[in-house]
Amino acid sequence: MTKYRLEQADQMWRIVIDCCRDIRNINGVLQDDVNLLLSLGFKVNIVRQVMCCPTEESKKALNPNGWSVYLTDDSYDMSRIKDIMKEGYRGGIDYEIYGVPHDEKIIEDLSYLMQVYSYRNLSIVVVNEQEEEIAGVCIAGISENMSLGFAEIGEICILPKYRKGHRGIYAASHQTVC
């Protein structure tokens, strides 16, 4: 971060904090701003990498035969999603650095995301109907405070056997119609 950008960010965060002294949580902070907020007395609760994109309906995914996509919300059995996430992340970079979180932590994080996205939940599970199993999960949505109609993907997980180089979700997810 350049010195000028650092000064601008510092000034912006100080204005926000001075204006709204009752701020307890800040979601979706850029990595560049983390150290600055730590120096202002905030603490890190969850570290996530998220992708944001404008939500538009100009593209529709094609579901190949044998595949289904189901919307999910906080009424969905989170233990099923938790199991998929544990299996999907095993052996990945997070696993190598942090290990696999315990079940309670995964459920806590999923519940938190479902609460944040309850304003406009876009979360789905992708099911291989032939194998009768969940092949992937995407926890996403728009929080009430998200500006410009941007959606956030909080968690995405595809089981290893369905990733690129294997048959399944990767190939299906790259067939779109404009």
N, C-alpha and C positions, 0 to 999 in steps of 0.2 A: 504494500500500500504506500502510495506516495505521501510525502509529508503534508501536502496540500489536502489530499483526500482524508488523511488521518485527522487533520484539524477540522475539516468540514463535518466529518462523522462525529467527532467529539462534541462539537457545537450543537449538532442536530440532536444527539442523544441527551445532552444536558437540558436543552429546551423542552424536549418531550418529558423528561423526568421531572423538571421543575413545574411544568404545566399540569401534569397528572401524577401527583404524589402517591396515589393509591395503586399504581401499577405493581402487580405481584408477579406476573408471568409475561414473558415476551416470547412468542413463537416465531419460527421462520427467520432467524437472524443470520445474516451473512457471516461466513467464517471470519472475514476481516473485522467484524464488529465485536466478536466474542471477547477478545482481550480488553477492549475498551469497556464493555459492560461489566466484566469482572472487576476492573479497576473502580467502577462506580458502585460496587457492592452487590451486584447480582451474582447468582451462582448457576452453574450448568446443571440442569436436571436430566435432559436427554440429548444425546448427540445423534443427529440424523443427517443424511444427505437426501435432499428432496429435489424433485424436478417440478417446475411450474410451467404451464402452457395455457394459452387462451383456450377456453372451452367453446368449441364451435361444432356444428353438426354437419360439416361439409364432407366428412368421410365416414363410411360405415364399414365395419369389419365384416368379413364373410366367415360364417361358421361352417367349416367342413362337416360332412356327415360324420356322426359319432361323437361330436363335440357339442357341449352346451355351456352357456355363460349364464350365471345366476347372480342377480343383485343380492347383496348381503347387508345386513345392518346389525345393530347390537343385540337383536333377538336371535341371530344365528348362533349356532353352537361354537363358541370361541375355542373350545378345546380341540375341535377338528382343525381349525385354522392354525392354532398353536403347534399341533403335531406336524402339519405341512411345513410351517416355518422352521421348526427345529431340524427337520430332515433336509430341507432345501438349503439352509445356511451351513450345515455341517460340511467342513472341508473348504469353505470360502474364506475370503480375507478376514472378515469379522471373526470367524471361528478361530483362525490362526492367531489373531491379535488378542481377542477377548474371551474366546471360548464360547460355548453355547449358553445363553442365559437360562436360569432355572424357570420352570413352568410358570410360577407365580409372576415373575417379572415380565414374561412374554404376554400373559393375560392382562396384566396391568397396563402395559404399553398399548395393546390392542384396544382395551376399553377406553383409554385416554384418546386415542385417535378416533374411535367411533363417536365419542362425545364431541370432539372438535369438529368432525365432519357431519354431525347430525343436522346442521343447517341445510346442506345439500350433499347427501351421501352418494358417492359414485363407486363404492366398493363392490368388487365382484369376486366370484370363484369360477374357475374354468374347470369343467369336468369332462374327463374322457369317459363317455357313456359305455363304450365297449369294455373297458377295464373296470368300470364302476368305481372310479377314484378321482379325487380332486388332483388336478395336475398343476394348478397354479392359483395364486391368490394376489389380488391387488387391492390394497386398502387406500382409498383415495376419496377426495371430496373438496368441497369449498366451505371454508369456515365462514361464520357470519361476518367476521372482520376482514376477510380477504377482498382486496380491492380489484377492480377492473375485470371481474369475472374470471379470475385465474383459478385453476384447480391445482391441487397439490397431491402428489403421490407420496404417502407416508411410508408405506411398506409395499414391496413387490417381491414375490418369491415364486420361482418355478422349480419344480422337482428336477434333479439332475438328468433323469432319463428323458425329459421332455425339452431339453435345451438344444441349442444349435448343434448340428451334427447328429441329432437324433430325430426321429419322427415326432411330430406333435406340435406343441404350442408355437414354437419359433416359426415353423413353416406356415402355420395357420395365421399367425398374427401379422405376417407380412403380405397377406392378400387383402388389399383394400380397394374400395371402389370410390371414386370421387363423385 
